[in-house]
Amino acid sequence: MSRPRSVRPAALVLVTSLAVLAAAVPAEARTPASGSLPAVTPRAETPTLYDDEGGGNANADDPAIWRNAADPGRSLVIATAKEGGLRVYDLDARQMQSIPAPAGPRPGDAPGRFNNVDLVQGLRLSSQKADVAVTTDRGNDRLRVYRIDRDRPGGPLTDVTDPAAAPVFSTGQNEINDQKTAYGLATWTDRTSGRSYALVSRRNRTAVALLELTARPGGTVGYRKLRTLDLPSAFRLPDGSSWSPCAEPGELPQVEGMVVDPANGTLYAGQEDVGIWRMPADLTGRPQLVDKVREFGIPGVYDEETEECTAGADPGFGGKRLAADVEGLTLLTERDGDGYLMASSQGDNTFALYDRELEDDNEYEGGFRVAAATGTLDGSEECDGAAVLGAPLGRKYPHGLLVVQDGHDTPVQGEREATGFKFVDLGDVMDSIKN
């Protein structure tokens, strides 16, 4: 496998032939969403989060799994709740800590809204190393960083964000209020230099930015932007026509789910209405389209009254395994060095797995669903975020853990939007796809 390139400060805008991009994955015959995929059931679920005033405007989105090396059975799941901030859970899915998102700087400004979260192990602070959780604050267009200490009184997370941290994409508060702000997130530590980075996508845009995480005085963490890459928003189809995903006027096909393979410095990025891209994590190479959503190439017309798109005839240029949106990319590394790239196929409530080996061109390896368990645990629907860890976590999860967001938690209470996270034994997942 190739080693990651060194990171050099620069600006980079991708300019590539639309015809080449559309042909990166061959057009394939359409197949229906597979209800025949194997099903696994959760072992635990978090308390329901409600996206309304009574529930603290909390909306489950993206999880990360922190392994306690000293005592794996006391590991943690750290998850975003949008305007509800961050939640920390133990392996029984019991809440241990709730951290509110910060308010906007002025009355009427957009409030904090935590979108995605990822972890960095052994990040160098001013006087020590520490494991940290990094989250995108979509409301304020910033990264926020929290030191992890499992046994700290008051909760495991402590805010160590540099107070002077600047907006990631915006030039001022008025632009921040428009909310074309920091959205998706993946962290990455270069094995050659030891430096740690965050890759951040921009809401309603195709941009992905590379930020270097830096130690600041007083044990805080800041960041500096190195370069930005713009993925395509329009594609030349095999029949010669041009296609763009249908969206509200002024919005482009955004990226949210992202993950970096640390073994070779490869970034996988899910452009929600397009498919999964792979590229060097330092953003210096040309992206390749690993797989496309089924809806790729289907024309659509946006209706301002319904705020929905009306789809036209399917020309047959899409993929077979992913139903838009592509969400929740996560990487499973197995003990022998093999593993999988996992993606949430939000449109049909399934998960797709791809070989993580570049030599195999990320070949599709199978899929599964997270279905309701006997009793009170429901499955996962319209999954936004997912995290997987293929290492033992005590007696409860001896084969590892998969955590997935559930976009329709049950039972519901009236019109309240209910979401949460499901904990799945990774051994059950691996048994399902290998049988």
Protein Blocks (a to p, Z undefined) as FASTA:
>chain_A
ZZddddddddddddddfklmmmmpccdddddddfkbccdddfbdcddddddfknoppacf
bdcddddfklmmlgccdddehjnopadddfkopafbdcdddddfbehiacdddfbdcdde
hiacfkbccdddddddfknopacdddddfklghijbdcfbdfklccfkbgbfklmmnopa
cfbdcddddfklopacdddddehiabdcdddddddehhiacdddfbdcdddfbdcdfkop
acdddddehiacddfbdcddfklopacdddfklmccdddfklpaccddfbacfkgoiacd
ddfklopacddddehlacfkbccddehiacdddfkopacdddddfknopacdddfbfklo
opafbdcdddddehjbccdehifbdcdddbdehjklmnbpcddddfbdcddehjbccddd
ddddfklmmmmmmZZ
